[in-house]
Amino acid sequence: MAHKQRLSRYMIFVVTIACLGGLLFGYHTAIISGALIFLSPIFHLSVAEQGVLVSIILLGALAGALMGGYLADRLGRKWTIMLTAVLFILGSWITAESHFYFMLLFGRVVSGIAVGVISVTAPLYLAEIAPPNRRGAIVSAYQLFITLGILGAYVINYIYAKKADWQEMFIIGSLPAAIQLLALFFTPESPGWLFKNGKSRLAIIVLERLRLDRDWKSHIDEMKHSASSRNKRAWKLLFSSKLRNILFIGLFISAFQQITGINTIIYYAPRIFQGAGYTSAISATFATLSIGVINVLATLVSVWLLDRIGRRRLLLIGIAGMVVSLCSLAVTSFLRSSLIDEMAVISLMTYVAFFAIGLGPITWVLLSEIYPLKVRGKAMTLATFVNWLCNYFVSLTFPNLLVSIGIGGSFLLYGIISIIAFWFVLRYVPETKGKSLEEIEQILQK
Ligand code: BGC
């Protein structure tokens, strides 16, 4: 195996700028829970209208995910990321300037499209510029930025709970996008895309600037090998018997990331904490902040461990921890007593921590590395679309689940789904640590 390569300063700069997309993804999906408190009375929103306002970003993201791969293949990864930065700025301003409900919805859809497009393009770009033995850390840094974005939104929700300026809450979301937009002028196009579009000389210059010296050969060989593939052929290939299994591994992992229930906590945490006894809005928001911090810290642990102990083992540890946490959450809420509420809060926190170690980052790492370059854009589009679809489904059904089977029953259900996810990883997901994208292709085809 190739030894660890030091990342150049330029590489770190490029990775950080691409990861800002993750920050924007996290911020824009999580800011609404706090803003809603003010929007509801100002715009006289019914319960149904509130539900639509919260979930419409997910519909935008679904549409964006569908466009993401096409745009990234057509315009290039870099220009697509630039486009999302513009959309994030527009979405924030439209929402902030809204005078009526439909304008609010429109602003949120624009932000949602940006979220969907970036969730395909950023991991794609990162995997294509990363040396194999650093790919885990580099792609999971994107997840770290998602968690930072969520934490940022929770902090703003907390600060603005007293200040009550909902417009500023959205405008703040355009700042990282403006920084990213400017900085992107100083970052290169992905060498993978350049090779694929016949710009080999430029691709080699980029590889040289990124100082990917040790891994050059495998990068160049792989990229040249797939440079000739055409669009239609790529779709056909993706569903051919050769790649079908790989496609489904990605789709299932992507679905499991959502249907094991993480966003019931990320989006509904204050409400759940109120149910557990943190009755004032301030204390519930504060407890939510601690969820945000744990999410960031545990993701950091995962970034550090991914290229050391491997994806598969970490994923299994993470899911096993989720199963235990979810079951103890279910049991404590079936048994109810005052101590039990504390137990419930602790289980919630360990659940988030184990998600952040495993399914959170590793989903995006696997998606970006299990598909061969010639079908990568399309396969990631499908897998990310499935991710947003399951996210939408879970967010939509959770309030009804709460009413029909209670919090204990709901988490038991997510616990059972997590057991199935564990079995799936054990049976089907291979170790991909340190392998070149081409080696991974060969392993998966067996
Ligand atoms: C998921 C999001 C989730 C976030 C939580 C991401 O990987 O795709 O749906 O909100 O992790 O940290």
Residues whose N, C-alpha, C, O or C-beta is under 5 A from the ligand:
A	BS01	BGC	T147 I266 G360
